[in-house]
Amino acid sequence: MNIDRESLATLFYRYAEKQGIDVSKKADMSKYSDLATISSWSGEACAWAVNAGLLSSTDTKVFTLSPKMTVTRAQAAKIFMSYDNIQ
């Protein structure tokens, strides 16, 4: 099964809400060059995931979120481990 970055961010965002974790702190997403490609249904979740350290830029020179990019197994493992640190 494949999942993209914005869907995984939304999954963790909703899970965190259900676990009673404060999801009110959001990153300023205006610096991301591909901000317009983030789906409206995942915008808050992506901003939260960036602030929480679950997602970061996929480019070392330009802030790029790549919300539609399929998450690799290694990337998913990193995100899962990062989530454990915010609880």
N, CA, C and O atoms as a GROMACS GRO file, in nm:
protein
  348
    1MET      N    1   0.084  -0.118   0.000
    1MET     CA    2   0.000   0.000   0.000
    1MET      C    3   0.088   0.124   0.000
    1MET      O    4   0.185   0.132   0.076
    2ASN      N    5   0.056   0.220  -0.083
    2ASN     CA    6   0.131   0.345  -0.090
    2ASN      C    7   0.054   0.455  -0.020
    2ASN      O    8  -0.069   0.457  -0.021
    3ILE      N    9   0.128   0.548   0.041
    3ILE     CA   10   0.068   0.664   0.104
    3ILE      C   11   0.157   0.784   0.076
    3ILE      O   12   0.279   0.774   0.076
    4ASP      N   13   0.094   0.898   0.052
    4ASP     CA   14   0.174   1.018   0.025
    4ASP      C   15   0.198   1.095   0.155
    4ASP      O   16   0.138   1.066   0.259
    5ARG      N   17   0.285   1.193   0.147
    5ARG     CA   18   0.328   1.266   0.266
    5ARG      C   19   0.213   1.342   0.334
    5ARG      O   20   0.205   1.346   0.456
    6GLU      N   21   0.125   1.403   0.255
    6GLU     CA   22   0.016   1.479   0.317
    6GLU      C   23  -0.087   1.387   0.382
    6GLU      O   24  -0.147   1.424   0.483
    7SER      N   25  -0.107   1.269   0.326
    7SER     CA   26  -0.199   1.173   0.387
    7SER      C   27  -0.143   1.119   0.518
    7SER      O   28  -0.216   1.102   0.615
    8LEU      N   29  -0.013   1.091   0.519
    8LEU     CA   30   0.050   1.042   0.641
    8LEU      C   31   0.048   1.150   0.749
    8LEU      O   32   0.025   1.120   0.866
    9ALA      N   33   0.071   1.275   0.710
    9ALA     CA   34   0.064   1.385   0.806
    9ALA      C   35  -0.077   1.394   0.865
    9ALA      O   36  -0.092   1.415   0.986
   10THR      N   37  -0.178   1.378   0.782
   10THR     CA   38  -0.316   1.385   0.828
   10THR      C   39  -0.348   1.268   0.920
   10THR      O   40  -0.418   1.286   1.020
   11LEU      N   41  -0.298   1.151   0.888
   11LEU     CA   42  -0.318   1.034   0.974
   11LEU      C   43  -0.262   1.061   1.114
   11LEU      O   44  -0.330   1.038   1.214
   12PHE      N   45  -0.139   1.110   1.121
   12PHE     CA   46  -0.078   1.137   1.251
   12PHE      C   47  -0.145   1.253   1.323
   12PHE      O   48  -0.158   1.251   1.446
   13TYR      N   49  -0.187   1.353   1.249
   13TYR     CA   50  -0.258   1.468   1.308
   13TYR      C   51  -0.386   1.422   1.376
   13TYR      O   52  -0.412   1.459   1.491
   14ARG      N   53  -0.465   1.343   1.306
   14ARG     CA   54  -0.591   1.295   1.364
   14ARG      C   55  -0.567   1.198   1.479
   14ARG      O   56  -0.641   1.198   1.577
   15TYR      N   57  -0.465   1.116   1.468
   15TYR     CA   58  -0.430   1.024   1.575
   15TYR      C   59  -0.387   1.103   1.700
   15TYR      O   60  -0.429   1.072   1.811
   16ALA      N   61  -0.305   1.204   1.680
   16ALA     CA   62  -0.260   1.287   1.792
   16ALA      C   63  -0.378   1.354   1.861
   16ALA      O   64  -0.385   1.360   1.984
   17GLU      N   65  -0.472   1.406   1.781
   17GLU     CA   66  -0.594   1.466   1.839
   17GLU      C   67  -0.666   1.366   1.927
   17GLU      O   68  -0.706   1.398   2.039
   18LYS      N   69  -0.684   1.244   1.878
   18LYS     CA   70  -0.756   1.140   1.953
   18LYS      C   71  -0.681   1.102   2.080
   18LYS      O   72  -0.742   1.060   2.179
   19GLN      N   73  -0.549   1.115   2.077
   19GLN     CA   74  -0.467   1.082   2.194
   19GLN      C   75  -0.459   1.198   2.294
   19GLN      O   76  -0.396   1.185   2.399
   20GLY      N   77  -0.522   1.310   2.261
   20GLY     CA   78  -0.521   1.425   2.351
   20GLY      C   79  -0.395   1.510   2.343
   20GLY      O   80  -0.369   1.592   2.432
   21ILE      N   81  -0.318   1.492   2.237
   21ILE     CA   82  -0.197   1.572   2.216
   21ILE      C   83  -0.238   1.707   2.158
   21ILE      O   84  -0.324   1.714   2.071
   22ASP      N   85  -0.174   1.813   2.207
   22ASP     CA   86  -0.202   1.948   2.158
   22ASP      C   87  -0.155   1.960   2.013
   22ASP      O   88  -0.036   1.950   1.985
   23VAL      N   89  -0.248   1.982   1.923
   23VAL     CA   90  -0.215   1.997   1.780
   23VAL      C   91  -0.238   2.140   1.733
   23VAL      O   92  -0.249   2.165   1.613
   24SER      N   93  -0.244   2.232   1.826
   24SER     CA   94  -0.275   2.372   1.791
   24SER      C   95  -0.156   2.448   1.734
   24SER      O   96  -0.174   2.548   1.665
   25LYS      N   97  -0.035   2.402   1.761
   25LYS     CA   98   0.083   2.473   1.712
   25LYS      C   99   0.114   2.430   1.570
   25LYS      O  100   0.132   2.312   1.542
   26LYS      N  101   0.118   2.528   1.481
   26LYS     CA  102   0.140   2.502   1.339
   26LYS      C  103   0.260   2.582   1.288
   26LYS      O  104   0.287   2.692   1.337
   27ALA      N  105   0.330   2.528   1.194
   27ALA     CA  106   0.443   2.596   1.130
   27ALA      C  107   0.392   2.697   1.029
   27ALA      O  108   0.283   2.682   0.974
   28ASP      N  109   0.472   2.800   1.005
   28ASP     CA  110   0.444   2.896   0.898
   28ASP      C  111   0.484   2.829   0.767
   28ASP      O  112   0.602   2.808   0.740
   29MET      N  113   0.387   2.796   0.688
   29MET     CA  114   0.412   2.721   0.565
   29MET      C  115   0.443   2.810   0.445
   29MET      O  116   0.469   2.759   0.336
   30SER      N  117   0.439   2.940   0.463
   30SER     CA  118   0.457   3.032   0.350
   30SER      C  119   0.595   3.020   0.285
   30SER      O  120   0.612   3.062   0.170
   31LYS      N  121   0.693   2.965   0.354
   31LYS     CA  122   0.827   2.954   0.297
   31LYS      C  123   0.841   2.835   0.200
   31LYS      O  124   0.941   2.824   0.129
   32TYR      N  125   0.742   2.747   0.198
   32TYR     CA  126   0.749   2.630   0.111
   32TYR      C  127   0.711   2.666  -0.032
   32TYR      O  128   0.606   2.724  -0.056
   33SER      N  129   0.798   2.631  -0.125
   33SER     CA  130   0.778   2.667  -0.265
   33SER      C  131   0.658   2.598  -0.328
   33SER      O  132   0.601   2.647  -0.425
   34ASP      N  133   0.618   2.485  -0.272
   34ASP     CA  134   0.507   2.409  -0.329
   34ASP      C  135   0.382   2.414  -0.239
   34ASP      O  136   0.301   2.322  -0.240
   35LEU      N  137   0.368   2.520  -0.165
   35LEU     CA  138   0.255   2.538  -0.074
   35LEU      C  139   0.121   2.518  -0.145
   35LEU      O  140   0.029   2.459  -0.089
   36ALA      N  141   0.110   2.567  -0.266
   36ALA     CA  142  -0.016   2.558  -0.341
   36ALA      C  143  -0.054   2.415  -0.377
   36ALA      O  144  -0.169   2.391  -0.414
   37THR      N  145   0.038   2.321  -0.368
   37THR     CA  146   0.007   2.182  -0.403
   37THR      C  147  -0.044   2.100  -0.285
   37THR      O  148  -0.082   1.985  -0.300
   38ILE      N  149  -0.044   2.161  -0.166
   38ILE     CA  150  -0.097   2.092  -0.049
   38ILE      C  151  -0.249   2.095  -0.057
   38ILE      O  152  -0.308   2.201  -0.075
   39SER      N  153  -0.312   1.980  -0.045
   39SER     CA  154  -0.458   1.972  -0.053
   39SER      C  155  -0.522   2.049   0.063
   39SER      O  156  -0.466   2.055   0.173
   40SER      N  157  -0.638   2.106   0.037
   40SER     CA  158  -0.706   2.185   0.140
   40SER      C  159  -0.739   2.101   0.263
   40SER      O  160  -0.737   2.152   0.375
   41TRP      N  161  -0.769   1.974   0.244
   41TRP     CA  162  -0.804   1.888   0.357
   41TRP      C  163  -0.685   1.850   0.443
   41TRP      O  164  -0.703   1.798   0.554
   42SER      N  165  -0.562   1.874   0.395
   42SER     CA  166  -0.444   1.835   0.472
   42SER      C  167  -0.357   1.952   0.515
   42SER      O  168  -0.252   1.932   0.576
   43GLY      N  169  -0.399   2.073   0.483
   43GLY     CA  170  -0.317   2.190   0.514
   43GLY      C  171  -0.281   2.204   0.661
   43GLY      O  172  -0.164   2.222   0.694
   44GLU      N  173  -0.380   2.196   0.748
   44GLU     CA  174  -0.354   2.209   0.892
   44GLU      C  175  -0.267   2.095   0.942
   44GLU      O  176  -0.177   2.116   1.023
   45ALA      N  177  -0.294   1.975   0.894
   45ALA     CA  178  -0.217   1.859   0.937
   45ALA      C  179  -0.071   1.871   0.894
   45ALA      O  180   0.019   1.838   0.971
   46CYS      N  181  -0.048   1.919   0.772
   46CYS     CA  182   0.090   1.936   0.725
   46CYS      C  183   0.162   2.043   0.806
   46CYS      O  184   0.278   2.026   0.843
   47ALA      N  185   0.094   2.153   0.835
   47ALA     CA  186   0.154   2.260   0.915
   47ALA      C  187   0.187   2.210   1.055
   47ALA      O  188   0.291   2.245   1.111
   48TRP      N  189   0.099   2.129   1.112
   48TRP     CA  190   0.126   2.070   1.244
   48TRP      C  191   0.244   1.973   1.236
   48TRP      O  192   0.332   1.975   1.322
   49ALA      N  193   0.245   1.887   1.132
   49ALA     CA  194   0.351   1.787   1.118
   49ALA      C  195   0.488   1.852   1.099
   49ALA      O  196   0.588   1.801   1.149
   50VAL      N  197   0.494   1.962   1.026
   50VAL     CA  198   0.620   2.034   1.010
   50VAL      C  199   0.663   2.091   1.145
   50VAL      O  200   0.779   2.078   1.185
   51ASN      N  201   0.570   2.155   1.215
   51ASN     CA  202   0.601   2.212   1.346
   51ASN      C  203   0.647   2.104   1.445
   51ASN      O  204   0.737   2.126   1.526
   52ALA      N  205   0.584   1.986   1.439
   52ALA     CA  206   0.616   1.877   1.530
   52ALA      C  207   0.743   1.802   1.491
   52ALA      O  208   0.792   1.718   1.567
   53GLY      N  209   0.797   1.832   1.373
   53GLY     CA  210   0.920   1.767   1.329
   53GLY      C  211   0.897   1.634   1.257
   53GLY      O  212   0.991   1.558   1.236
   54LEU      N  213   0.773   1.607   1.221
   54LEU     CA  214   0.744   1.484   1.148
   54LEU      C  215   0.778   1.496   1.000
   54LEU      O  216   0.825   1.400   0.939
   55LEU      N  217   0.755   1.612   0.945
   55LEU     CA  218   0.788   1.639   0.804
   55LEU      C  219   0.886   1.754   0.797
   55LEU      O  220   0.885   1.844   0.880
   56SER      N  221   0.970   1.750   0.696
   56SER     CA  222   1.061   1.861   0.668
   56SER      C  223   1.078   1.870   0.517
   56SER      O  224   1.018   1.795   0.441
   57SER      N  225   1.161   1.963   0.476
   57SER     CA  226   1.182   1.984   0.334
   57SER      C  227   1.244   1.862   0.269
   57SER      O  228   1.328   1.794   0.328
   58THR      N  229   1.204   1.835   0.146
   58THR     CA  230   1.262   1.725   0.070
   58THR      C  231   1.378   1.773  -0.017
   58THR      O  232   1.438   1.694  -0.091
   59ASP      N  233   1.409   1.900  -0.008
   59ASP     CA  234   1.516   1.960  -0.087
   59ASP      C  235   1.610   2.033   0.008
   59ASP      O  236   1.565   2.096   0.104
   60THR      N  237   1.739   2.026  -0.016
   60THR     CA  238   1.835   2.092   0.072
   60THR      C  239   1.857   2.238   0.038
   60THR      O  240   1.915   2.312   0.118
   61LYS      N  241   1.813   2.282  -0.080
   61LYS     CA  242   1.836   2.420  -0.122
   61LYS      C  243   1.712   2.508  -0.114
   61LYS      O  244   1.723   2.629  -0.091
   62VAL      N  245   1.596   2.449  -0.133
   62VAL     CA  246   1.470   2.522  -0.135
   62VAL      C  247   1.371   2.449  -0.045
   62VAL      O  248   1.366   2.326  -0.044
   63PHE      N  249   1.292   2.525   0.032
   63PHE     CA  250   1.190   2.460   0.116
   63PHE      C  251   1.083   2.399   0.025
   63PHE      O  252   1.006   2.471  -0.038
   64THR      N  253   1.080   2.268   0.019
   64THR     CA  254   0.985   2.194  -0.062
   64THR      C  255   0.923   2.084   0.024
   64THR      O  256   0.995   2.000   0.078
   65LEU      N  257   0.792   2.084   0.037
   65LEU     CA  258   0.725   1.985   0.120
   65LEU      C  259   0.695   1.855   0.045
   65LEU      O  260   0.693   1.748   0.106
   66SER      N  261   0.672   1.863  -0.082
   66SER     CA  262   0.640   1.746  -0.165
   66SER      C  263   0.524   1.666  -0.106
   66SER      O  264   0.539   1.548  -0.076
   67PRO      N  265   0.407   1.730  -0.090
   67PRO     CA  266   0.295   1.663  -0.024
   67PRO      C  267   0.241   1.542  -0.100
   67PRO      O  268   0.182   1.454  -0.038
   68LYS      N  269   0.259   1.536  -0.229
   68LYS     CA  270   0.205   1.425  -0.309
   68LYS      C  271   0.306   1.312  -0.328
   68LYS      O  272   0.274   1.210  -0.389
   69MET      N  273   0.427   1.329  -0.276
   69MET     CA  274   0.531   1.229  -0.290
   69MET      C  275   0.497   1.105  -0.208
   69MET      O  276   0.458   1.115  -0.091
   70THR      N  277   0.512   0.989  -0.268
   70THR     CA  278   0.491   0.864  -0.197
   70THR      C  279   0.600   0.847  -0.093
   70THR      O  280   0.718   0.867  -0.121
   71VAL      N  281   0.559   0.809   0.026
   71VAL     CA  282   0.653   0.790   0.137
   71VAL      C  283   0.720   0.653   0.122
   71VAL      O  284   0.653   0.552   0.101
   72THR      N  285   0.852   0.652   0.132
   72THR     CA  286   0.925   0.525   0.129
   72THR      C  287   0.916   0.459   0.267
   72THR      O  288   0.878   0.523   0.365
   73ARG      N  289   0.952   0.335   0.273
   73ARG     CA  290   0.952   0.263   0.401
   73ARG      C  291   1.046   0.333   0.501
   73ARG      O  292   1.011   0.347   0.618
   74ALA      N  293   1.163   0.375   0.456
   74ALA     CA  294   1.260   0.443   0.544
   74ALA      C  295   1.204   0.575   0.594
   74ALA      O  296   1.219   0.608   0.712
   75GLN      N  297   1.140   0.651   0.506
   75GLN     CA  298   1.080   0.778   0.547
   75GLN      C  299   0.969   0.756   0.648
   75GLN      O  300   0.958   0.829   0.747
   76ALA      N  301   0.887   0.655   0.625
   76ALA     CA  302   0.778   0.623   0.718
   76ALA      C  303   0.834   0.585   0.854
   76ALA      O  304   0.781   0.627   0.957
   77ALA      N  305   0.940   0.506   0.856
   77ALA     CA  306   1.002   0.467   0.983
   77ALA      C  307   1.052   0.589   1.059
   77ALA      O  308   1.035   0.597   1.180
   78LYS      N  309   1.114   0.683   0.988
   78LYS     CA  310   1.162   0.805   1.052
   78LYS      C  311   1.046   0.885   1.110
   78LYS      O  312   1.056   0.937   1.222
   79ILE      N  313   0.937   0.896   1.036
   79ILE     CA  314   0.821   0.972   1.082
   79ILE      C  315   0.759   0.904   1.204
   79ILE      O  316   0.722   0.971   1.300
   80PHE      N  317   0.748   0.771   1.201
   80PHE     CA  318   0.694   0.698   1.316
   80PHE      C  319   0.782   0.719   1.440
   80PHE      O  320   0.730   0.740   1.549
   81MET      N  321   0.912   0.714   1.423
   81MET     CA  322   1.003   0.734   1.536
   81MET      C  323   0.996   0.878   1.586
   81MET      O  324   1.003   0.903   1.707
   82SER      N  325   0.982   0.972   1.495
   82SER     CA  326   0.969   1.113   1.535
   82SER      C  327   0.840   1.136   1.612
   82SER      O  328   0.838   1.215   1.706
   83TYR      N  329   0.733   1.067   1.573
   83TYR     CA  330   0.607   1.081   1.644
   83TYR      C  331   0.622   1.034   1.789
   83TYR      O  332   0.567   1.095   1.880
   84ASP      N  333   0.695   0.927   1.809
   84ASP     CA  334   0.716   0.877   1.945
   84ASP      C  335   0.780   0.982   2.035
   84ASP      O  336   0.758   0.982   2.156
   85ASN      N  337   0.859   1.072   1.977
   85ASN     CA  338   0.927   1.176   2.055
   85ASN      C  339   0.837   1.292   2.094
   85ASN      O  340   0.873   1.369   2.184
   86ILE      N  341   0.721   1.308   2.030
   86ILE     CA  342   0.634   1.421   2.064
   86ILE      C  343   0.530   1.386   2.168
   86ILE      O  344   0.462   1.474   2.220
   87GLN      N  345   0.517   1.259   2.199
   87GLN     CA  346   0.416   1.218   2.296
   87GLN      C  347   0.459   1.252   2.437
   87GLN      O  348   0.386   1.225   2.532
   0.00000   0.00000   0.00000
